[in-house]
Amino acid sequence: FGDLDHGGASKGSMGSNGARGLFMGGYWSSSPTRTDQIDYITIQSEGNAADFGDLTNSNTWGNQGSSSSTRGIRMGGYPNTDVIDYVEIDTLGNAIDFGNLTASRHSLGVCASPTKIFGGGGNASSTNYSTIDMVTTSSKGNAIDDGDLRNQITQIGAASNSVRGIWAGGGPLMITDIQYRTLSSSGNAQNFGDLYLAQNSAAGASTQTRAVYAGGFNETPTSTRLNTIQFITIATSGNAIDFGDL
């Protein structure tokens, strides 16, 4: 498709409005350096990304985000921060302060309904979280505790349609658990099924019918980078199926 403008820093995603895709922040382990830059692409045409603007800080290792049809929202990051900031996707410019998470942490699994953004799990130092934080996308304000994941977990893959949020895999222990929640009502996540291969730090994406979880790594028996893509049908429960490879 093309190349990122900010050089391929890891662990930064923000979502899309259907026309533009946004990639935010991240970290180069070889430097080590974190970047606050937001890149964007035009989805219907191939080509390199361009500079969109900057986040409100550079605590961008493990910052995660999602979007509505108008706004892209970023949650958390490392060094551990509780920051939530946002951009208007149609308009180039720097991010603006939105509010704060219920606790400072990084590597949440973030997904969205048409009106709300949900950040589940995450890590701060030696503490992993199960909390699902929620904000209303159209208004600024602090996140509220909207329920819990089934376990305390970080670097979990997340995707959603307009009805359900689906979280899959994660660490620090490599698990195959897939869990879901109805996004229109508060509450805890429930068991959906299992991945056929444990994935930590997988990227999640979805249509209204399917969610896919791609890449990441597996720690068992040794740390292995994955090109695996797995998928589930969102409206039903069940185990993931092999989709193909990156």
N, C-alpha and C positions, 0 to 999 in steps of 0.2 A: 504493500500500500504506500509506504514511504517511511520517513524517519522523524522521530521527535526532534524538536528544536533545542531542548535543554540537555541533550546528550544521553538520554536513556537512564536517568536515575530511577532506582527501584522503589516499589511500594508507594505509588501515588496514583489514585484514580478518582474521577469526579462525576462521570456520567455524561448524559446527552439529552438534548431536547428533540431528537429525531433528525435534525439537520446538522448540528455540530456535536462533535465529541470532545470532551475536555479531559486532560491529564494534568495532575497537579503535584508539585513538589517532588519529594523523593530523596534518594541518598546514593552516593557513590562510595562503596566500601574501599576502593583503592586509594581515595584521597586522604582521609575520609571527609566528605563535604556534603552538606544538605543544601537543597535549593528551594527557594520560595516561588519559583516561576510556574505559571500555569500555561500550558500549551493547548492549542485547539486545532482540529481538523474539520474539513467539510466532508461529511460522511459519503455523499453521493459521488464524489470525485476523488480519485487517488491523488496522492501528493504528500509532501512533507508538512509537518505541523508548523504552526506559527505561534509567536508569543501573544498570549491573551492579556496577561497582566501578572500581578504577584499576589500571593497569599499574605495574610496579616502578620505572619511570622515564619521563621525557617525551622520550626520544630516539626519536620516533615518526614522523618523516618516512620513508616507505619501509619501515616495519616490516611484516612479512608473517607470516601464520599459517595453520594448518590445525587439524584436530581428529580425535579418535576419537569413539566413541559416548559418552564420558564427559568427556574433557578437551579444552579449547582451548589451543593452544600458539602463542606469538608468538616470532619469530626476528628479531634484529637491529633496525636503525633508524639514523636520522641525527639528530644528530651520531653518527658511526660508533661502534657498540657491538657487542659480542659476546654480549649478554644473550639468554638464552632464559628466558621465564617462562610460567606456565600458570595456568589456572583450572579448577575443577570446574564444568561447564556447568550442572548441576542446582541449584547452590547459589550465590546471590548473594554477592559478596565480592571483595576485592582479589586481584590476581595474586600468585603466589609464585615465588620464584627456582627455576628448573629446572636450569640449568647454563649452559654457554657454547658458542658456535660455535667452529669451528676458527680463525676469523679475524674481526675486527670488520668489519662491512659492512652495507649496506642494500639493499633492493629485490631480495631473493632471490625465486625462484619456488618456492613451498612447496605440497606435496601430501602425501597420506597413504595408507597401507594401513591395515587394521584395527588394526595393532599398532605401526606406526612412522610418524614424520614425517620428510619429506625436504625440505631446502632447497637449491636449486641456483642457482649463479651469484651475482650481486650485485656491488656496487661499493663501493669505499672510496677516496675522493680520485680519483686518476688511474688506479687499478687496477681492472680487471674480473676476475671470478673465473669459473672453470669448475667448481669443486669442488661436489660433492653432499654436504652434511652430513646425518647421520642420527642421530636419537635414538629410543629405545624409549619409547613414549608412557606406559606404565603405571609407569615408574620414572624417578626424577630422575637427572641426570648430564650430563656434557659430550657434545657431538656428536662423532662420529667421521667421518673422511673415508671415504666409501662409494663413491667413483667420481667420474667427471667428465662434464659435459656436452660436447657436440661442439665448443663454442667458448666463449671468455671473453665473458660476456654479462650484462647487467643488465636489470631491468624486463621480465622474461620472464613470459608467461602460463603458469599451471600448473593442471592438473586431473588426476584419477586415478579409477580404480575400484579394487577390492580387489587387482587383479593388476598393472596397469601404471600408471606415472606418465608423463604427457605434458606436455612443455614446448614452447611455441610462440611464435615471433616474438621480440621484444626489441630491445635496442639496445646500445651507442650507434649503431652502424650499423643501419639498418633492414633486417632480414632476414625471409625468409618460412619459414625452416627450422622444421619440426616434428620433435621428437626424443622418443624414449621409452626406458623402461627397465622391466624386470621387477623389482618392488619386493621380492620375497622373497629375492633374491640380490644380492650386491654386484656392481658393475661399471659400465662406462661407458654413456652413452646412445648409442642408435643412430638412424639416419635413419628417420623415419616417412613423411615427405612434405613438402608445402609448403602454407602459407597461400596463398589466391588474392590476398590483399592484406596487405602487411606491417603488423603491429600492434605498437606499443610500449606497455607498461603496460596491456595488455588484462586484463580480469578473466576468470578461468577458473572453470568449474563443470561438474559432471558427474553422470550416472547411472552405472549399471554398464555401459551400452552406448555412450553418447555423451559426448563432451566438447565444450563450447562455449567460445568465446573472444570476449568482447564489449567494444566500446568501445576506449579508448586513443587513440593518435594515430599519424600517419604523417608522416615528415620529408621525403618526396620528392614533388614538387620543393620544396615549402615545408611548414612545420609545419601540419598539419591535424588537428583533432579528429574522431574517427570515431564513428559510431553503428552500425558494422558488427557483426553477429554471424556467426561462422563455426563450423562443426562438423565433427567427424570421428567415425568409428566406431572405438572404442578397440581392439577385438579384431583389426582388420585394419590394414594400412598403406595409405597413400594420401593424396592431397591433400585439403585442406579444401574444403567446399562452403558456399555462402551459405545461412544459416539464416533471416535476416530482419534487422530493424533495431531498435535501442533507440528 
